[in-house]
Amino acid sequence: LTHSRVWIVDPVDGTREYGEARADWAVHVGLAIDGVATIGAVALPGHEDGIVLRTDQTRAIPPAPEKLRMVVSRTRPAPQAVAVAEALGAELVPMGSAGAKAMAVILGQADIYLHAGGQYEWDSCAPAAALSPTLIEPRLA
């Protein structure tokens, strides 16, 4: 991580979900330039369309429904996320991989992904890069 350009790869983000043959796992490939997640792709092989979300493809995020949906860990939801969801009246959507959670927001399957820590660069580089070109409209007044 001390170099200007660093490729960061997570070949199976959500190993538990992959091992259980669930759909909520991902493959991450990201490039950090001077410490910033700049280029990335997140593949969702278990998704019904086997989709890949990439930095060079922007997507309009669908409008949020009246009742917001927050993705949280399916095995250990962070108390902070649960508290925010309760305060907002949001529905909790349990999911596995960090990449699957972040991409759920882009795909309109969730509206909020709040994470309280414990991630490594391989968990967040590619998803952060894939999210960066997407135009996110303010959802709350």
BELGI-V466246 format. One record per helix or strand. SS is the DSSP state (~ for helix, > for strand). FROM is the first residue (numbers start at 1). TO is the last residue. If there is no record, write none. Layout:
BEGIN
ss:SS from:FROM to:TO
ss:SS from:FROM to:TO
END
This chain:
BEGIN
ss:> from:5 to:13
ss:~ from:15 to:19
ss:> from:26 to:33
ss:> from:36 to:44
ss:> from:51 to:54
ss:> from:69 to:73
ss:~ from:79 to:88
ss:> from:91 to:95
ss:~ from:98 to:106
ss:> from:112 to:113
ss:~ from:121 to:132
END
